[in-house]
Amino acid sequence: MTDQPARPTHRHQRPSGRRRRTALGALFGLLLIGLIAGTGLARDQEDAAPRVERTNTAALPFDLPAADVLRDSPHLVFAHYFPPYPLSLDNQPAEYDYYARNYLTPQGEQGKHAAYGGLLRDRPLPVPPSSGDWQLANLETEVRTARDAGLDGFTVDILSLTGSNRERVDMLLRAAQRVDPGFRIVLMPDMTSLHTDPLTLADQLARLAASPSAYRLADGRLVVSPFKAEAQEPAWWGQVIARLRDHGIGTALVPVFLDFRANAERFAPISHAFSSWGNRSYTRQNNVPGDIQLAHSLGKKWMQAVSVQDARPNQGVYDEAGNTATLRSTWNHAISDGADWVQLTTWNDYSEGSQFAPSLHNGHTYLDISSYYLTRFKTGAWPRIVRDTVYVTSRVQFTDVGSASLQPRLMRPRPGTASPRDQVELLTFLTAPATVSARVGTVPHTYRAPAGGYAQDLPLRPGRTEAVVRRVGDAVAAVTTRWPARRTVTVQDLQYYAVSSGR
């Protein structure tokens, strides 16, 4: 593969960046190799027939229910798949692959990202190069990872009707069918980047709908969930639906809006369900109950956005997620306010810093935490904690950084987001009360944590954070952050990094 992958097409208000320089390439490569070995991420290279068994969930604080139990629920959980960022772009070793050379450095792609310090700040958890159809094999790995976390499928962002991003949509449908025929792929035309007519779009959707993995309702209707549906009028979408009918395909339209309230009643006559892209600040979720109530009053299901965070260097903006506060808040709203479906936004849009997928800087942490809430959402009961686990989230630099030597243009907080904060969060899931001892940099802390889930915030200090959970004098869980927090930086990186004692 040449150094010319299809360019990411960024929507509404997405993107992200990174904090490395070329001079650190050797160290970066060593870190990648160590993490690959440490996580045991050698990809299963079987030329797989469909498999539906679930992998061991011993890394979680609870036992994830069996796939058939979760799939028996009427509540569905999807993750938004962004085709520009698969596990690998060129099947090269991670220390010098396309991500390392061009996306994670300010000098990448002939310096086009230099103003904001590089396109990305994080990347997919690296996989080793492989022979054969490595692109399909990597997509199969992603399907397995999502399936094993309890997800029902992906909502795949259709950015274009030709080219490599479209080809990845086709391959994702194939991968889902090969790995698990019950894993569903929702077709999501991205109306911020698709500039086409309704008949052409419908014809392309019909081609994709030929895959058994394209999600259909029990009555056979194809689920089509356009992103920023309001970019076109309801009558335009009516033409798409009519053309699909000419192909013998009924349609269940599930529009995803940037402005739901302004469009709900206009789209109600042609829609099966509604969704909003939502926002990424824990202090701005108060509209969710009203949105769900409005959707239900119009006789529509609701797909709730659940998110981790959002940081976009190339757009110069970030949201204050409050460590895992946004993640926990959006999940709790989906559960308590009566959402029918959930969309994790996003699985792998690293240019937004919004990824749930296992990544270099976060491991499996955000996906593991989501599996806990997903179990409650699907089964109606909180899972029992059977393994003491602690998750630590923190930034690796402070929000008041005034300059970055390799980044002329810094990010600023998005208007209306929560106030920026510099905190370390210890999120514990405990089988019984225990004492937590933490050292943030050089500052010690001790507190008593209750059984169940509990979040404790501590002031961020330079250096790494260590946390040990003790009960009756014995250490039952321990973890140390992999990257230290620094006050002087070369590139601004305001994503929260995460680590788990379970992995």
N, C-alpha and C positions, 0 to 999 in steps of 0.2 A: 504494500500500500504506500502511495506517495504521501508527502506532507500536505495533502489537499483534501481533508475530509469535508463532508457537507457542513456548511456553516450552521451553527445553531440559529434558529429563527426565534427571537425572543418576543414574548407577548406582552400585553398590557404593561405590567410593571415588574418584570423578572430580571435577573442575572447575579453574578458573584465573582470572586477573585482569590488571591493566595499570598502567602508570606514566605517566599523563598527566593534565592538568587542562584544564578548558574554556578557560582563558586561553591555552593553547598551541594552540588550534584552528587559527589561521591558519598557524602554523609546521607543524603536523601536515599540513595540506592541501598546503603546498608540498612537504614531504617525499614525500607520496604521489604528487603529480604528477610529481616528479622521478624517483621510482623506476619509475613506470609507463613514462615515456619511456625511462629508462635500460635497462630490461629488454626493451623492444620488445614489451610485452605487449598489443598491440592484438589483440583476439580475432578469430579467423577467423569472419566473419559469413555465410559461405555457408549457404544452407539445405540442409545437407549430405545427399547420398546417402552410403551407407556407404563409408568410406575405411579402408584398412589400411596405407597407406604410413607409414614411420617418419620422424620429423623428424630433422634434422641433430643428431648427438651430438658436435659439435666442442667443446662446453663441457666434456666429460668428459675425464679423463686417459687414457681408453682408447676403443676403438671397440666400441660395444655391438653384439652379434651381431644378425642379422636376426630379425624377429619369428618366422618359421617355424622357425628354429633353436631359439630359446628355448621356443617352444610345443611343440616336439617332445619336450621333457623331461618325465619323469613327475613331477618336482618342481614344485609350483605355488606361486605367491606372490600373495597377496591383500593388500589394505589395508582396514582397518576404516573404513567410511564412516559418518559421524555426521550425519544429515539436518538438525539445527538450524543448521548453519553452512555453507551453500552459499557460492559466490563473492560473491553479493550477495543481500541480503534485500529490497531495495526499488528496485533499478535506478537509484540516485541516484549522483552523483559521490562518490568515496570520501572527500573531505574533509568531507562533511556527511551521509553515508548513515547507515543504522541502526547499523552497527558503530561509527562515529565518535561519533554522538550519544548512544548508549544503552549500548553494551557496553564501550567503551574509556575511559570516564570515570566517576569516582565519583558524579557527579550524574545519570547516566543512569537511565532508567526510573523517574523520580520519586524517585531517591535510594535505591532498594531495595538497591543494591549498595554503598552508601557505607561500610559498616563494614569491608569488605575491599578498598576502593579501586577498585571496578569489577569487572564480571564477567570480562572478558578482559584479557590482556596482549599478545596478538598477534591477527592477523586474516589472512584469505586475501589473497594478493597481489592488489591491486585490479585490477578490470576496468572499462573505461568503460561507461557506460550504452549500451543498444542498443535498437533497435525490434523489433517482432515478439515472438515467444515467447522473451523473454530468459532465463527460468528454464530452459527446455529447452536453449537455446544455451549457457548457462553450465555446465550439467551435461555437455553434450557436450565442452566444453573440459576439464573435469576428467577425463573418460574418456580423452581424447586424451593428457593429461599423464601419467596413470598408465600407459596403454598404451605410450607412447613411452619410459617409464623401464624397461620390461620386465615390468611387472606383468601377471598373468593376469586380474585382475578385482578387484572389491570384495566384501567381506562387508558387507552393508548392515544397519545397526541398525534393526530395526522396533520403534519406541518406542510406537506406537499403531496402532490399526486404523482410525482416522478422523482427519481434520484435515490440516493442512499437512505435518506430518512424514511421514504416510502417503502423501500426494500426491507428495512428493518421491521416495519409494521407487518409485512407479509411473513417474514421469518419468525416474528413473535407469535403469530397465529400458528405457524407450523410447530414451533417449540412447545407451545401450550398443549397442542394435540398429542405430541409425542410423550411429554412428561406426564400429563394428567388430563384426560378428556373432560374432567369436571371443572377445570380451571377456566374461567370465563374472560374473554377479551371484549371490552366495551369499545366500540368505535367512536372516537372523539375528534371530529373535524375541528381544527383550530382556525377560527374565523379572524384571528389577527394576522394570519399569514397566508391563508388560502384566498386567492382572488380568482374566482371561477363563477360559472353560472350554475343554477340549481340542477339542470339536467346532467351536466358533466359530473358534478359531485355525486348525484344519485347513482349514475352509472358506475362510478368508481366504488362507491359503498356497496353496490350490488356484487361487484367482483370480490371484495373482501368478505362479504356475507356468505360466499360459497364455502368458507372454512367452517368446519364443525365447531371450532372454538369461538367464533363470533357469538357474542351473548344474545340469546333470544329468551323471551319470557315463556312461561309454560304454554301460552296460547300460540306460540310460534312467531310473535312479533320480534323483529330485530331492534335491539336497543341502540339508538343513535343519540349521543350526548354531546352536542356541539359546545365547544368552549367559546365564550363571549357570543352567545347565540344572538344577542340583541344587535350585533353588527349587521344583521339582515332582518327584514320585516317578517312577521308571521306568514304573510302571503308567500314570501320567497320560500320559506320552509315548507309551506303547503305544496309548492311545486316539487320539492325534493320528495316529499311523502308520496305524492301522486305518481311520480316517475318510478319510485321504488315499487309502488303497487303494480305498475306496468310490467315490472320484472317478476311479479308474483310474490313480492315481499311486503308484508305488513310492517308498520313502523311504530315503535314506542319511543317518542321523542322525550329526552331528558335534558333540557337546556341548562347549561351552566352559565349564570349571569355574573357580570361585574356589578350590575345594579339591579338586584332582584326586585325590590319594591316598585321600581318604575316600570317593570315589564311583566309582572306576574299576571295581571288580568288580561293583558293583550295576548299572551302566549297560552293562557289556560285552555282555550278550545282545541289546540293541536297537541297538547303535552300530556304525557303519562306521569311525569314526576318533574320536580324542580331541584335546582341546586344553585348555590352561590360559591364563588371562588373564595370568599371570606377574607380575613386579614390575619396578620401574624403577631399580634400583640395581645398579651393576656388581659389587658385592661379594656379591650375593645370587643368583647364577646357578648355584650348585653343585648344585642339585636337578635341573637339566635332564637330565643324562645318565640319572639314575634314572627320571625321568618317562617319557622316551622308551623306555627299556628295558622298563618296566612295560607301556606301551601295546603295544609289539611282542610282548611275552610273552603278551598277551591276544588277539593276532591282529588288532590295530587299527593303522591309520596314525596318525601324530602330526602335528598342526599346531602349529608352534613360534611363540610370540609373540616378535617382534623389536620393540624399542622405542628411542626416543631419550631421553626424559626425562618428568618428571611434576611439575607444580607447580599447586596448586589453592587459590588465595586464598580462595574462598568456603567451603572446608572447613578452611582454616587449616593446610595440610600440604604438604610437598614432599619429593621424593626427591633424593638427591645422585647425579646421573647421571655425574659425573666427566667433563664435556665430552662427547666422543664415546665414552667408555669403555664405557658401557652399550650403545650402538648396536653397537660392534664386538664386544663380548662376546656379545650375544644372537645376532648373525649367525654368529659363529664356532661357537657351540654348535649352532645349527641345521645348520651344515655338518659339523662334526666328530662330532656325536653321532647323526647319522642321521635327522634329521627328514624327513618326507615332503613336508609343505607348510609354508608360512610365512604368518603373519598379521602385517602391520605394524600395530601398535597405538599410534597410530591414524593414519588419513589426515588427519582434520580436526576432532578434538575439541579445539578451542581452549580450552574450559573446563577441560581437564586439562593444557594446555600440552604435549600429546603428539604434535603434528602432524608428519607427514612432508610433507604437501602444501606446495607453494611458498607462502611467507607473507611478510608485510611485513618481519619481523625476521630471517628465515632465508634468504630467497630460495629457491633450489632445492637448497641444500647437502645437507640430510639425504637427500633423494631421490637426488641424484647419487651420494653415497657408497654408498647402498644398492644402486644399480645395479651397482656394482663387485662387491659381495658376492653379489648376485642372480645375476650371470653365473657366478660360481664354483659357487653352489648348483645352478644348472640344468645347467651344462655339464660340471662336474667338473674344470675347469681355471681357474686364475686368469688373467684377461685381461692381455695385454701392455700395459704403460704406454707410450703413444706421445706424450703431451703432458704436460709438466711442469705440475703443478697444486698449489696450496697452499690448504688450508681453515683458517680461523681461527675458533675458538669461544671465547667468554668471556661471563661475565655483565656486565651494565652497572652493577652495584652489588655491594657486599660482603656476605657472608653474616652478618656480625656487626652489620648495621644494627640499631640499637636502637629506632628510631622512624621513622615516615613521616608527614609532617604531614597528609596527606589520608586516612590509613588507620589507624583506631584498633586494628584487630585484625590482627596479623601472623601469617604462616605460621611453623610450626616444622618441624624435620625429622621425617619419619615414623619411628616407633620401629623400630629395626633397620636403617635405611638406612646407607649409608656416611657417614663423618664429613664434614660440610660442608667445602668447600675453596674457595679463591680462586685459580684458576689460569687462565691462557691456554693453549690447546692449539693448536699448529701441526701439522696433519696433512698431510704431503707425500706426493705420488705423483710419483716422479721417474724419468726415463728412464735416468739415470746419477747417480752421487754428485755432490753440489753443496754449496756453502756457503750457509747460511741466515743472513741478518742480520735481526734483529727489534728493534723499539723498542717497549717496553710502557710507555706513558706517556712518561716521560723517560729510562727505563732501557734501555740498549742490551744486546743479546745477540747472540752469534755462535756457530754450531756447524756441524758437518759432518753432513749427512744422507745416508743410503745410498740406493741405487736402490730402487725399489719403494715400498711404503707404510711410513710411519714417523711416529710421534706423539711430539712433544716438548712437555713442560709447562714453563711459565715462570710466575713469580709475577705475579699481577694487580696492576696499579698504576693510579691514577687517570689518565684520559685514554684516547686511542685506541691501538690496536696496529697497527703497520706491519710487514709481512714482505716481504722480497725474497729470491728464490732466484737465486744467481749461479753460473755455470759458466764457467771460463776468462775471468773478468772480465766476462762479459756477463750482464745480467739476463734470466732465462728465465721468471720468474713473479713477480708482485707483487700485494699486496692490502693494503687498509687497512680496519679496522672502521668501520662507518658511525656507530655510537653510542659515545660515550665512557663509561668506567666512572666512577661518582661515589660519593662517601662520604656525601653528604647528598641525601636523596631525598624526594619527596612521596608516592610510592606504592611499595610493595615489589614488586619484580619479580625473581624468582630463576630465571627461565628462562635457558638458555644461548642467546645470539644467535650467528648463524653467517654467514660470508661466504666466497665462493669467488673465486680469481683467474681462474677460467675463465668467469665471467659478469659 
